[in-house]
Amino acid sequence: MPPYLLRVAILIVTLGHTLSTTINAVTETLYVQDPELSSDKSKACNYKQYVSLGDSYPAGVYAFPGEDLPICKNNPPDLDCSAEKCCSTKKCLKNIGAYGYQFYDKHQPKHFTFLACSSANTTGCLNSQVPNIPKDADLITINIGGDNGEAFAWVVGACVYLYSSIGCDDAIKYAGKVVAGIEPTLVNLFESIGTRAPKAKDIVVLSYIRFWPETTKPDPCHGIRWLENPSAAQRSQINTLVKAMNSALSTAARSNKFKHKYKFVDVDVDDSNKWFTGHRLCNDISYFQWNLVTLYEHGAFHPNGQGHQRYAMALEQALGCSLRPGRDELGGTSTISTVVGG
């Protein structure tokens, strides 16, 4: 969801409140388990050119506070820059806490091309990210769709920050229509990615995460007033929207002409998988960012560093590879690339 759309709403609120793996014949849909339950540590993730695509989720907006990539001085930046020189734009808000960066840091692909950008929708990804995918890319990951029609931004704005019961209901209906029509757009995008990266071994589509526990009641959420705004029914409807988006992503991954390369990883398949269970909004320990009074409030409703670690571990499990030491421990020489825009 585009953080810039939420800033005005956040300012108003701040002032007002004073502050089981299932395998298809050609496409895998992976229902990942809790990392403690994973026993497959048989191989390393041996990829040479890893590319991260998508919106603010894979960009890692404010995942590690204070660890954003530096703002580019040149436009566009060098696409083959070293890790130390890798840069972003204020719009993209790329952060080293992003699951793609964490995955890179552990598994040391020779190159990491970090194209994900906050606010990117499917059109932005198609026009600004896909053309910059190196043709020798052998691993590609993506989260995309949440910014189409700014649907989820409107839901968060109307149902949380500037809550109105009628406005919230209207935003949920609007988002439902956007999600219901998104599948053909996703198929087109996924086929474009496959065409651009003919050497890709794995193209992994990762799910979004439901915000609230399904059992959440409309009572105090640790005293966080703005999280208490939507009713229990509205929270459930918002969660249903996330599930519908994930369903569209899964269907598009298994129905495009490069489906043999695609895996859909449903990190949020149900509350028994343990990845985000007990760590949603209003839980005691949340893997979402939620604190409006910090400097990094614009990452609210996005995974924090722990949440991105769960994504990275889900990706590892989906690819069937084991954990490896991080870059600092190995003294690796891999490079990161990035690109302006989204």
C-alpha positions in Angstrom: 0.0 0.0 0.0 1.4 3.4 -0.9 2.7 5.1 2.3 2.3 8.6 0.8 -1.5 8.2 0.7 -1.6 7.5 4.4 0.5 10.4 5.5 -2.2 12.9 5.4 -4.6 10.5 7.2 -1.9 9.8 9.9 -1.3 13.5 10.4 -5.1 14.1 10.9 -5.4 11.2 13.3 -2.3 12.3 15.2 -3.7 15.8 15.7 -7.2 14.6 16.4 -6.1 12.0 19.0 -3.2 14.1 20.2 -1.5 11.3 19.7 0.7 -29.0 3.7 2.7 -28.6 0.5 0.2 -29.1 -2.4 1.8 -29.7 -5.8 0.0 -29.2 -9.1 1.3 -31.0 -12.1 2.9 -27.9 -13.4 2.7 -25.2 -10.6 3.4 -25.6 -7.0 1.3 -24.0 -4.3 3.2 -24.3 -1.1 1.6 -24.2 2.3 4.5 -23.4 4.4 4.8 -24.6 8.0 6.4 -23.0 11.1 10.2 -22.8 10.7 10.7 -24.9 13.8 8.8 -27.7 12.1 10.8 -27.6 8.9 13.3 -30.5 8.6 14.6 -30.0 5.1 18.1 -28.5 5.4 19.6 -30.6 2.7 20.8 -28.0 0.2 21.7 -24.4 -0.1 19.9 -21.9 -2.3 22.4 -21.9 -5.2 21.2 -19.0 -7.4 23.5 -16.7 -9.4 21.1 -13.8 -10.2 18.3 -13.1 -7.8 15.6 -10.4 -8.6 13.1 -9.0 -6.2 10.0 -7.4 -7.8 6.8 -5.8 -6.5 5.4 -3.2 -4.2 6.0 -1.9 -0.7 5.9 -5.4 0.9 9.0 -6.7 -0.9 10.5 -3.2 -0.8 10.5 -3.7 3.0 9.3 -0.2 3.8 10.7 0.7 7.3 11.2 -3.0 8.2 14.4 -2.1 10.0 14.0 1.5 11.3 16.9 3.6 10.2 18.2 1.0 7.7 16.7 2.4 4.4 18.9 2.2 1.4 20.6 5.6 0.7 18.8 8.0 -1.7 20.3 7.9 -5.2 22.3 10.9 -6.3 22.2 9.8 -10.0 19.1 9.1 -11.9 19.0 6.2 -12.8 21.6 4.6 -10.6 24.2 2.1 -11.8 22.3 -1.2 -12.1 25.5 -3.2 -11.2 26.4 -1.3 -8.1 28.0 -3.0 -5.1 26.0 -3.6 -1.9 27.6 -0.6 -0.3 26.5 1.7 -3.1 23.0 0.2 -3.7 20.5 3.1 -3.6 16.8 3.9 -3.7 14.4 6.8 -4.1 12.2 8.4 -1.5 9.3 6.9 -3.4 10.6 3.3 -3.3 11.5 3.2 0.4 13.7 0.2 0.0 15.0 -1.2 3.3 17.6 -3.8 4.1 15.1 -5.5 6.4 13.1 -6.6 3.3 12.8 -10.4 3.0 14.6 -10.3 -0.4 17.5 -8.5 1.1 17.5 -10.9 4.1 17.5 -13.9 1.7 20.3 -12.4 -0.3 22.3 -11.7 2.9 22.1 -15.4 3.9 22.5 -17.2 0.6 25.0 -15.0 -1.3 23.8 -15.1 -4.9 26.4 -13.5 -7.1 24.0 -10.7 -8.0 20.9 -9.3 -6.3 18.7 -6.9 -8.3 16.4 -5.1 -6.0 13.6 -3.6 -8.2 10.7 -3.7 -5.7 9.2 -0.2 -5.1 6.6 1.1 -2.7 3.4 2.1 -4.4 4.0 -0.1 -7.5 0.9 -1.6 -9.0 0.8 -4.2 -11.7 1.2 -1.6 -14.5 4.1 0.1 -12.7 5.8 -3.2 -12.2 5.3 -4.1 -15.9 6.6 -0.8 -17.2 9.4 0.1 -14.8 10.6 -3.2 -13.2 10.2 -6.0 -15.7 12.3 -4.2 -18.4 15.2 -4.1 -15.9 15.2 -7.8 -15.0 18.6 -9.2 -16.0 18.0 -11.8 -18.7 20.2 -14.3 -16.9 18.0 -14.1 -13.7 17.5 -17.6 -12.3 15.4 -16.7 -9.2 12.6 -14.0 -9.1 10.3 -13.2 -6.3 7.3 -10.9 -6.3 4.4 -9.6 -4.2 2.0 -7.4 -6.3 -1.6 -6.3 -6.6 -2.2 -4.6 -3.3 -1.7 -1.2 -4.8 -4.0 -1.7 -7.8 -6.6 1.0 -7.8 -5.1 2.1 -4.4 -7.8 -0.3 -3.1 -6.1 -1.3 0.2 -4.9 2.2 0.9 -8.5 3.4 0.8 -9.5 0.5 3.1 -6.9 1.4 5.6 -7.7 5.0 5.4 -11.5 4.7 5.7 -11.6 1.8 8.1 -8.7 2.7 10.4 -7.1 6.2 10.2 -10.2 8.3 9.3 -12.8 5.8 10.5 -16.4 6.0 9.4 -18.6 3.0 9.4 -20.2 3.9 6.1 -17.0 5.0 4.5 -15.3 1.7 5.7 -18.1 -0.4 4.1 -17.8 1.5 0.9 -14.0 1.1 0.8 -14.3 -2.6 1.3 -16.9 -2.9 -1.5 -14.6 -0.9 -3.8 -11.6 -3.0 -3.0 -13.6 -6.1 -3.5 -14.3 -5.1 -7.1 -10.7 -4.3 -7.7 -9.6 -7.7 -6.4 -12.3 -9.5 -8.3 -11.0 -8.2 -11.6 -7.3 -8.4 -11.1 -6.5 -11.9 -12.3 -6.1 -11.2 -16.0 -3.8 -8.4 -15.2 -1.7 -10.7 -13.0 -1.5 -13.3 -15.8 -0.3 -10.8 -18.3 2.4 -9.5 -15.8 3.6 -13.0 -14.9 3.9 -14.0 -18.6 5.9 -10.8 -19.2 8.2 -11.7 -16.4 8.7 -15.2 -17.9 9.4 -13.8 -21.3 11.9 -11.3 -19.9 13.8 -14.0 -17.9 14.1 -17.1 -20.1 16.7 -18.6 -17.8 14.7 -18.4 -14.6 14.5 -21.6 -12.7 12.1 -20.4 -10.1 9.6 -17.5 -10.2 8.1 -17.3 -6.7 4.9 -15.4 -6.0 4.4 -14.7 -2.3 1.1 -14.0 -0.6 0.0 -11.1 1.5 -0.9 -11.5 5.1 -4.2 -11.0 6.9 -4.0 -8.1 9.3 -6.1 -9.2 12.2 -6.6 -12.6 14.0 -10.0 -14.0 12.9 -11.1 -14.1 16.5 -10.4 -10.5 17.2 -13.2 -8.7 19.0 -14.0 -5.0 18.7 -12.6 -4.3 22.2 -9.4 -2.6 23.3 -6.3 -3.4 21.2 -3.7 -2.7 23.9 -5.1 0.8 24.1 -4.2 1.5 20.5 -7.3 3.5 19.6 -7.0 3.6 15.9 -6.7 -0.2 15.7 -9.9 -0.5 17.6 -11.9 1.5 15.0 -13.2 -1.2 12.6 -15.8 -3.5 13.9 -15.3 -7.3 14.2 -17.3 -7.8 11.0 -15.3 -5.2 9.2 -12.0 -6.7 10.3 -13.2 -10.1 9.1 -14.2 -8.5 5.7 -10.8 -6.9 5.3 -9.1 -10.3 6.1 -11.4 -11.8 3.4 -10.1 -9.2 0.9 -6.5 -10.3 1.6 -7.5 -14.0 1.1 -9.2 -13.1 -2.2 -6.1 -11.3 -3.4 -4.0 -14.3 -2.5 -6.4 -16.6 -4.3 -6.0 -14.4 -7.5 -2.2 -14.5 -7.2 -2.3 -18.3 -6.8 -4.6 -18.8 -9.8 -2.5 -16.4 -12.0 0.7 -18.3 -11.1 -0.7 -21.6 -12.2 -2.6 -20.4 -15.3 0.0 -18.4 -17.2 2.1 -19.9 -20.1 5.2 -20.1 -17.9 3.4 -21.9 -15.1 6.1 -24.6 -15.0 8.5 -22.0 -13.6 6.1 -20.5 -11.0 5.6 -21.3 -7.4 2.9 -19.7 -5.2 3.9 -19.5 -1.6 0.9 -18.9 0.7 2.5 -17.7 3.9 -1.0 -17.0 5.2 -2.8 -20.2 4.2 -4.6 -20.6 7.6 -4.0 -20.1 11.3 -2.4 -23.5 11.7 0.8 -22.7 9.7 2.3 -20.6 12.6 4.2 -18.1 10.5 2.0 -15.1 11.4 -0.4 -16.9 13.8 -0.4 -15.0 17.1 1.6 -12.2 15.6 -1.0 -10.1 13.7 -2.3 -6.7 14.7 -3.7 -6.7 18.2 -1.7 -9.7 19.3 0.8 -9.3 22.1 3.8 -9.6 19.8 2.9 -8.4 16.3 4.9 -8.9 13.1 3.2 -5.9 11.6 4.3 -2.3 12.1 1.6 -0.3 13.9 3.0 2.5 16.0 1.8 5.8 14.7 3.8 7.9 17.1 7.2 6.8 15.9 9.2 8.4 13.2 8.6 5.4 11.0 4.8 5.4 11.2 4.3 5.2 7.4 5.2 1.5 7.5 2.0 0.7 9.4 0.2 -2.3 8.1 3.4 -3.6 6.6 5.6 -6.4 8.1 8.3 -5.4 10.5 11.8 -7.0 10.4 10.5 -10.1 12.2 7.7 -10.4 9.7 10.1 -10.2 6.8 12.3 -12.8 8.4 9.2 -15.1 8.3 8.8 -14.3 4.6 12.5 -15.1 4.0 12.2 -18.4 5.8 9.0 -19.3 3.9 10.9 -18.6 0.7 13.8 -20.8 1.8 11.4 -23.7 2.7 9.5 -23.3 -0.6 12.8 -23.6 -2.5 13.9 -26.6 -0.4 17.1 -25.0 0.8 18.8 -24.7 4.1 19.9 -21.6 6.1 23.4 -20.4 5.5 25.4 -17.8 7.5 25.0 -14.2 6.6 27.2 -12.1 4.4 29.3 -10.8 7.2 30.1 -14.3 8.5 31.1 -15.6 5.0 32.9 -12.5 3.8 31.0 -12.9 0.5 31.6 -10.8 -2.7 28.1 -10.8 -4.2 26.7 -7.5 -5.5 23.3 -5.8 -5.2 21.7 -3.9 -8.0 18.7 -1.5 -7.8 16.7 0.7 -10.1 14.8 4.0 -9.6 11.1 4.0 -9.9 8.3 1.4 -9.6 
